[in-house]
Amino acid sequence: MREVMTKSMARNIFYGGSLFFILIFLGLSAHSHFYITNTSTNAETLTPSVIAGKRIWEEKTCINCHTIMGEGAYFAPELANVMTRWGIEPDDHEGAKDALSGWMQAMPTGIEGRRQMPHFDLTDEQFQELADFLLWVDTIDAQNWPPTDAG
């Protein structure tokens, strides 16, 4: 004898399945939030200088040309690990500022047909804050993004 599914059985399967998948979704969302906030970002190392550097990054719209961890425009180099690529140690704040200001100020302007870094006329303090922001970004666990040249 063949058993027929009733309306109430179908409704119970629908509600039970929906509840199951909603709970799975909420659990995975909570896990992702925990992972990002407690494992990847190093939020406890944020300093006023890093926050000010992020503000400069936003005000000067650096993301219109550069990317950080793949977010932004692909017009200019990725900056998530720029301090590592330049050989700057994580605690060398003065060296980071000198490297960043020297690089930005050495960029040519007024050459037609060439990508150019704008001159933002930053103060020494702003260069330090932006360098501190880039040093901080370099400490984020980006799961090996961006790839570095192994050659």
Beta strands, then each sheet from edge to edge (+ up, - down):
strand 1: 67-68
strand 2: 71-72
sheet 1: 1+ 2-
end
